[in-house]
Amino acid sequence: MDPENPWVEGSMLVENGRIAYIGPDKPVQADTVNEIVDGRKKLFMPGLVNTHGHAAMSLLRGIGDDLALQVWLQEKMWPNEAKFEAEDVRWGTLLSILEMVKGGTTCFVDMYDHMNEVAQAVEQSGMRGCLTRGVIGLCPPEVQDAKLAEAKQFARDWHGQADGRITTMIAPHSPYTCPPDYIVKLVEAAHELDLPLHTHMSETAREVEENVQQYGLRPVAHLEKLGVFSRPCLVAHGVHLNDEEIAKLAEYDVRVSHNPGSNLKLASGVARVPELLKAGVLVSLGTDGSASNNNLDMFEEMRLAALIHKGMTGDPTAVPAGEALKMGTSAGAKSIWLDDVGVLKAGAKADFIALDIDRPHFQPASNYASHVVYSASAQDVTDVYVDGRAIVRGGECVTLDEEKIKAEFGKRFSSLMNR
């Protein structure tokens, strides 16, 4: 199903990890397939694409709630994250992957540390990941160099791995955590490796003000000057943008990951999504980490994206359901340069999910785009496929041991709190 086209009742044929046919008729190959899936009382749609997050931060869910971003980071997140070990990241990521895939997310962006653990978890799970070693440059030069080398090596080792399900980026954490000369080095690395860049940008008004005080420029002009937009670029948040900056992002084809749940919870503000869309900026959706959301339910993000901009603008057409659905699927895939993901059409990758529409909140069978955005939740997902392979069946993840992951996660959390 392409969100831009009508929903159809019929059949879908998957061959070699791709959709070979989708339409109202029975495909001619139907009598020779290896498996037939009964899709009655189910709605099949593209898998959801989460374009910004920090999966291992599930270990910090519920710690430091109801705080402003800088207080939350400096007093709660960074001190705890400094104690993280590779095993923490492994089990924190696996728990988040469980939450994501069972909730219909088939691809996610992750910016964090100990990224080899994240990549191995993605490979094991069967889902798709666009992964990057997030780099904070508030450290001595020798530590900066070591982080840069690690980021480059991770990208070299994992880009295109897991049968192509893993791609990589280079990620300066943000303009306020990376000195200008260090950002330039990261841009050079992205050019060297021919990879996109991903960074946090203009998340809070305070961040923008401090960027002006420190460098004489707002974040967009600052990053432009440092060459960040000379590479394909995805920025997270983009909450505090003026008209000139929106035009600049459109000029450079910078993609924006809108994180409505996290931005609301941290009181960072509401991004100017209607204006971004009108300017031609590609806008997708991200949950951010589950320490600032506090879940990874992309249905909730689609609903928030459709609702809050109506309330902010007084215009009920500001972000229609169909637009929110695209932001969570096809726009998400395009935002991370996956042109054959995020839609259900012949030739596309067979990344799709099934929802149980035999539930009261899906009645009547009137407008499924509306139902998906305004009524559905992660709990409605029954089946998840990536590259045509089932990774969730009947609500159960078939590639990962859920009970073991929850048990090991609990151990890591207890250990972390006692360090």
C-alpha positions as CSV (number, residue, x, y, z in Angstrom):
1,M,0.0,0.0,0.0
2,D,1.3,3.4,-1.0
3,P,-0.1,6.0,1.3
4,E,-0.7,8.3,-1.7
5,N,-2.9,5.7,-3.4
6,P,-6.2,4.1,-2.4
7,W,-6.3,1.1,-0.1
8,V,-7.1,-2.1,-2.0
9,E,-8.6,-5.5,-1.1
10,G,-6.8,-8.3,-2.9
11,S,-3.4,-10.1,-2.9
12,M,0.2,-9.4,-2.5
13,L,3.0,-11.7,-3.8
14,V,6.5,-11.6,-2.3
15,E,9.5,-13.1,-4.1
16,N,13.2,-12.8,-3.1
17,G,12.5,-10.2,-0.5
18,R,10.6,-7.9,-2.7
19,I,7.0,-7.3,-3.7
20,A,6.3,-9.0,-7.0
21,Y,2.6,-8.1,-7.2
22,I,0.0,-6.2,-5.3
23,G,-3.5,-5.6,-6.4
24,P,-7.1,-6.8,-6.5
25,D,-6.5,-10.0,-8.4
26,K,-5.1,-13.3,-7.5
27,P,-1.5,-13.5,-8.9
28,V,-0.8,-16.2,-11.5
29,Q,2.0,-17.6,-9.3
30,A,-0.4,-18.2,-6.4
31,D,-0.6,-21.9,-6.9
32,T,3.2,-22.4,-6.7
33,V,4.1,-20.3,-3.7
34,N,5.8,-21.7,-0.6
35,E,3.5,-20.1,1.9
36,I,0.0,-18.5,1.8
37,V,-0.9,-16.1,4.6
38,D,-4.5,-15.5,5.4
39,G,-5.0,-11.8,5.5
40,R,-8.7,-11.7,6.4
41,K,-9.5,-9.2,9.1
42,K,-6.1,-7.7,8.8
43,L,-4.8,-4.4,7.3
44,F,-1.4,-4.6,5.6
45,M,0.6,-1.4,5.4
46,P,4.3,-0.4,5.0
47,G,6.5,-0.9,8.0
48,L,7.0,2.3,10.1
49,V,10.3,4.1,9.9
50,N,11.6,5.8,13.0
51,T,14.2,8.4,11.9
52,H,15.7,9.5,15.2
53,G,16.5,7.7,18.4
54,H,18.9,6.3,21.0
55,A,17.7,2.7,21.5
56,A,19.9,1.9,24.6
57,M,18.4,4.8,26.5
58,S,15.6,2.4,27.4
59,L,17.7,1.8,30.5
60,L,17.0,5.4,31.5
61,R,13.3,5.4,30.9
62,G,11.5,7.1,33.8
63,I,14.7,8.7,35.2
64,G,14.7,12.4,35.0
65,D,11.2,13.0,33.8
66,D,9.6,16.5,33.7
67,L,12.8,18.5,33.3
68,A,14.1,21.0,30.7
69,L,16.4,19.5,28.1
70,Q,19.7,21.0,29.3
71,V,19.0,20.0,33.0
72,W,17.8,16.6,31.9
73,L,21.0,16.0,29.8
74,Q,23.5,17.5,32.2
75,E,22.1,16.2,35.5
76,K,20.4,13.0,34.6
77,M,21.4,11.5,31.2
78,W,25.1,12.3,30.8
79,P,26.2,11.2,34.3
80,N,24.3,7.9,33.9
81,E,25.4,7.3,30.3
82,A,29.0,7.9,31.4
83,K,28.6,4.6,33.4
84,F,27.3,2.6,30.4
85,E,29.2,-0.5,29.4
86,A,28.9,-2.3,26.1
87,E,26.7,-4.9,27.6
88,D,24.3,-2.2,28.8
89,V,24.0,-0.9,25.3
90,R,23.5,-4.4,23.9
91,W,20.5,-5.3,26.2
92,G,19.1,-1.8,26.2
93,T,19.0,-1.8,22.4
94,L,17.6,-5.3,22.2
95,L,14.7,-4.3,24.5
96,S,14.0,-1.3,22.4
97,I,14.1,-3.4,19.2
98,L,11.6,-5.7,20.8
99,E,9.3,-2.7,21.5
100,M,9.8,-1.3,18.0
101,V,9.3,-4.4,16.0
102,K,6.3,-5.6,18.0
103,G,4.8,-2.1,17.4
104,G,5.3,-2.2,13.7
105,T,8.6,-0.3,13.2
106,T,10.7,-2.1,10.6
107,C,13.5,0.4,10.3
108,F,15.1,2.9,12.8
109,V,17.9,5.4,13.0
110,D,20.2,5.1,16.0
111,M,22.8,7.5,17.2
112,Y,24.8,6.3,20.2
113,D,28.0,4.8,21.6
114,H,29.1,1.1,21.6
115,M,27.5,0.9,18.1
116,N,28.9,-2.5,17.3
117,E,26.5,-3.9,19.9
118,V,23.7,-2.0,18.3
119,A,24.6,-3.3,14.8
120,Q,24.8,-6.9,16.1
121,A,21.4,-6.5,17.7
122,V,19.9,-5.2,14.4
123,E,21.5,-8.1,12.5
124,Q,20.1,-10.6,15.0
125,S,16.6,-9.1,15.0
126,G,16.0,-9.1,11.2
127,M,14.9,-5.5,11.2
128,R,16.5,-2.6,9.3
129,G,18.8,0.0,10.9
130,C,20.5,3.2,9.8
131,L,23.2,3.5,12.4
132,T,25.7,6.0,13.5
133,R,28.3,6.5,16.2
134,G,27.1,9.7,17.9
135,V,30.1,11.9,18.7
136,I,30.3,14.5,21.4
137,G,33.4,16.7,21.1
138,L,33.5,18.2,24.6
139,C,36.7,16.4,25.4
140,P,40.5,16.6,25.0
141,P,41.9,16.5,21.4
142,E,43.2,13.0,21.7
143,V,39.7,11.8,22.8
144,Q,38.1,13.6,19.9
145,D,40.5,11.8,17.5
146,A,39.7,8.5,19.1
147,K,36.0,9.0,18.8
148,L,36.3,10.2,15.1
149,A,38.4,7.1,14.3
150,E,35.8,4.9,16.0
151,A,33.0,6.5,14.1
152,K,34.7,6.0,10.8
153,Q,35.7,2.4,11.5
154,F,32.1,1.6,12.5
155,A,30.8,3.0,9.3
156,R,33.4,1.1,7.2
157,D,32.6,-2.2,9.1
158,W,28.8,-2.1,9.0
159,H,27.6,-0.1,6.0
160,G,25.7,-2.6,3.8
161,Q,26.0,-5.5,6.2
162,A,23.2,-7.8,7.4
163,D,22.2,-8.5,3.8
164,G,22.0,-4.7,3.2
165,R,19.7,-4.1,6.1
166,I,22.2,-1.9,7.9
167,T,23.4,1.5,6.5
168,T,25.5,4.0,8.3
169,M,26.0,7.8,8.8
170,I,28.4,10.1,10.4
171,A,27.0,12.0,13.4
172,P,28.3,15.1,15.2
173,H,25.9,15.1,18.2
174,S,25.0,18.8,17.9
175,P,26.5,22.2,17.4
176,Y,26.5,22.8,21.2
177,T,28.5,19.6,22.0
178,C,31.0,19.7,19.1
179,P,33.5,22.6,18.5
180,P,33.5,24.0,15.0
181,D,36.8,22.5,14.0
182,Y,35.7,19.1,15.1
183,I,32.5,19.3,13.1
184,V,34.6,20.2,10.0
185,K,36.6,16.9,10.6
186,L,33.4,14.9,10.8
187,V,32.2,16.5,7.6
188,E,35.5,15.5,6.0
189,A,34.9,12.0,7.2
190,A,31.5,11.9,5.6
191,H,33.0,13.1,2.3
192,E,35.7,10.5,2.6
193,L,33.3,7.6,3.2
194,D,30.5,9.0,0.9
195,L,28.0,8.9,3.8
196,P,25.2,11.2,5.0
197,L,25.4,13.3,8.2
198,H,23.0,13.2,11.1
199,T,22.9,15.7,14.0
200,H,20.6,17.3,16.6
201,M,19.8,20.9,15.6
202,S,17.7,23.8,16.9
203,E,15.9,21.7,19.5
204,T,15.4,24.5,22.1
205,A,15.3,28.3,22.1
206,R,18.1,28.3,24.6
207,E,20.3,26.2,22.2
208,V,19.7,28.7,19.4
209,E,20.5,31.7,21.7
210,E,23.7,30.2,23.0
211,N,24.8,29.4,19.5
212,V,24.4,33.1,18.5
213,Q,26.3,34.2,21.7
214,Q,29.1,31.7,21.1
215,Y,29.6,31.8,17.4
216,G,27.6,34.8,16.2
217,L,25.3,32.6,14.1
218,R,22.1,30.6,14.5
219,P,22.6,26.9,14.2
220,V,21.5,26.6,10.5
221,A,23.9,29.3,9.3
222,H,26.6,27.9,11.6
223,L,26.3,24.3,10.2
224,E,26.1,25.7,6.6
225,K,29.4,27.6,7.2
226,L,31.0,24.4,8.5
227,G,30.0,22.5,5.4
228,V,27.5,20.1,7.1
229,F,25.0,20.7,4.3
230,S,27.6,19.9,1.6
231,R,26.7,16.3,2.4
232,P,23.2,14.6,2.4
233,C,22.0,15.5,5.8
234,L,19.2,14.5,8.3
235,V,18.7,16.8,11.3
236,A,16.7,15.9,14.3
237,H,14.1,18.2,15.9
238,G,14.5,21.5,14.0
239,V,12.0,23.1,16.4
240,H,13.2,26.7,16.4
241,L,13.5,27.7,12.8
242,N,12.7,31.0,11.2
243,D,11.5,31.5,7.6
244,E,15.0,32.1,6.2
245,E,16.3,28.9,7.9
246,I,13.4,26.9,6.5
247,A,14.2,28.2,3.0
248,K,17.9,27.3,3.5
249,L,17.0,23.7,4.6
250,A,14.9,23.4,1.5
251,E,17.7,24.8,-0.7
252,Y,20.1,22.1,0.5
253,D,17.5,19.3,0.7
254,V,18.2,18.8,4.4
255,R,15.7,16.3,5.8
256,V,14.1,16.9,9.2
257,S,13.1,14.3,11.7
258,H,10.1,15.6,13.6
259,N,10.0,14.2,17.2
260,P,6.7,15.6,18.6
261,G,6.4,13.4,21.7
262,S,9.9,14.1,22.9
263,N,9.7,17.8,22.1
264,L,6.5,18.1,24.0
265,K,7.7,16.2,27.0
266,L,10.9,18.3,27.3
267,A,8.9,21.5,26.6
268,S,11.3,22.2,23.7
269,G,8.4,23.5,21.6
270,V,6.6,22.5,18.5
271,A,8.4,22.4,15.1
272,R,7.0,24.4,12.2
273,V,6.1,21.3,10.3
274,P,3.3,22.9,8.1
275,E,5.8,25.6,7.0
276,L,8.6,23.0,6.4
277,L,6.2,20.9,4.2
278,K,5.1,23.9,2.2
279,A,8.7,24.8,1.6
280,G,9.4,21.4,0.2
281,V,11.5,20.1,3.1
282,L,11.2,16.3,3.6
283,V,9.8,15.7,7.1
284,S,9.7,12.4,8.8
285,L,9.0,11.2,12.3
286,G,11.2,10.0,15.2
287,T,10.5,8.9,18.7
288,D,13.8,10.1,20.1
289,G,15.0,7.9,23.0
290,S,12.6,6.3,25.4
291,A,14.1,8.3,28.2
292,S,12.5,11.4,26.7
293,N,9.3,10.1,25.1
294,N,8.9,7.5,27.0
295,N,7.8,4.9,24.5
296,L,8.7,3.9,20.9
297,D,5.2,3.8,19.5
298,M,5.3,5.4,16.0
299,F,1.5,5.3,15.8
300,E,1.5,7.8,18.7
301,E,4.0,10.0,16.8
302,M,1.8,10.0,13.7
303,R,-1.2,10.9,15.7
304,L,0.7,13.7,17.6
305,A,2.0,15.0,14.3
306,A,-1.5,15.2,12.9
307,L,-3.0,16.8,16.0
308,I,-0.6,19.3,17.5
309,H,-0.2,21.3,14.3
310,K,-4.0,21.7,14.0
311,G,-4.0,23.1,17.5
312,M,-1.0,25.3,17.0
313,T,-2.2,26.8,13.7
314,G,-6.0,26.7,14.1
315,D,-6.1,25.0,10.8
316,P,-7.6,21.4,10.8
317,T,-5.9,20.8,7.4
318,A,-2.4,21.7,8.6
319,V,-1.2,18.0,8.7
320,P,-3.9,15.7,7.4
321,A,-3.9,12.0,8.3
322,G,-2.5,11.0,5.0
323,E,0.4,13.4,5.4
324,A,1.1,12.0,8.9
325,L,1.0,8.5,7.5
326,K,3.5,9.4,4.8
327,M,5.8,11.0,7.4
328,G,5.8,7.7,9.3
329,T,6.4,5.5,6.3
330,S,7.6,6.6,2.8
331,A,9.0,10.0,3.9
332,G,10.9,8.3,6.7
333,A,12.5,5.9,4.3
334,K,13.4,8.6,1.8
335,S,14.8,10.7,4.7
336,I,17.5,8.0,5.2
337,W,18.0,7.5,1.5
338,L,16.1,4.1,1.2
339,D,14.2,4.6,-2.0
340,D,12.7,1.1,-2.2
341,V,11.3,1.0,1.4
342,G,8.3,2.6,3.0
343,V,5.7,1.8,0.3
344,L,3.8,-1.3,-0.8
345,K,4.2,-1.5,-4.6
346,A,5.7,-3.9,-7.1
347,G,9.5,-3.9,-6.9
348,A,9.7,-2.4,-3.4
349,K,11.4,-4.2,-0.5
350,A,8.8,-6.4,1.3
351,D,8.9,-4.5,4.6
352,F,5.3,-4.5,5.8
353,I,3.1,-5.0,8.8
354,A,-0.4,-6.3,9.5
355,L,-2.9,-4.7,11.9
356,D,-5.8,-6.5,13.5
357,I,-8.8,-4.5,12.2
358,D,-11.3,-6.8,13.8
359,R,-11.2,-4.5,16.8
360,P,-13.9,-1.9,17.8
361,H,-11.7,1.1,17.1
362,F,-11.2,0.1,13.5
363,Q,-15.0,0.1,12.8
364,P,-16.5,1.0,10.5
365,A,-14.4,0.2,7.4
366,S,-14.7,3.7,6.2
367,N,-11.2,5.4,6.0
368,Y,-8.3,3.3,7.0
369,A,-5.8,6.1,6.7
370,S,-7.8,8.0,9.3
371,H,-8.1,4.9,11.5
372,V,-4.3,4.2,11.4
373,V,-3.4,7.7,12.4
374,Y,-6.2,8.7,14.8
375,S,-7.3,5.3,16.2
376,A,-4.5,2.7,16.0
377,S,-1.6,2.0,18.4
378,A,1.4,-0.3,18.5
379,Q,-0.8,-2.9,20.3
380,D,-2.8,-3.5,17.1
381,V,0.2,-4.9,15.2
382,T,0.0,-8.7,14.7
383,D,2.7,-9.5,12.0
384,V,5.9,-7.8,10.8
385,Y,7.9,-8.6,7.8
386,V,11.3,-7.2,6.6
387,D,12.7,-8.3,3.3
388,G,9.8,-10.7,3.1
389,R,10.9,-12.5,6.2
390,A,8.5,-12.7,9.2
391,I,10.1,-11.3,12.3
392,V,6.8,-11.0,14.3
393,R,3.9,-13.5,14.0
394,G,0.7,-13.3,16.0
395,G,2.2,-10.5,18.1
396,E,5.3,-12.6,19.1
397,C,8.8,-11.8,17.9
398,V,10.2,-14.9,16.2
399,T,13.8,-13.8,15.9
400,L,14.6,-12.8,19.5
401,D,14.1,-14.4,22.9
402,E,11.8,-11.9,24.6
403,E,12.0,-13.4,28.1
404,K,15.8,-13.6,28.0
405,I,16.1,-10.0,26.8
406,K,13.8,-8.7,29.6
407,A,15.7,-10.7,32.2
408,E,19.1,-9.5,31.1
409,F,17.9,-6.0,30.7
410,G,16.7,-6.1,34.3
411,K,20.1,-7.2,35.4
412,R,21.9,-4.5,33.5
413,F,19.5,-1.8,34.9
414,S,20.2,-3.0,38.5
415,S,23.9,-3.0,37.9
416,L,23.8,0.4,36.3
417,M,22.0,1.9,39.3
418,N,24.5,0.5,41.7
419,R,27.7,1.8,40.0
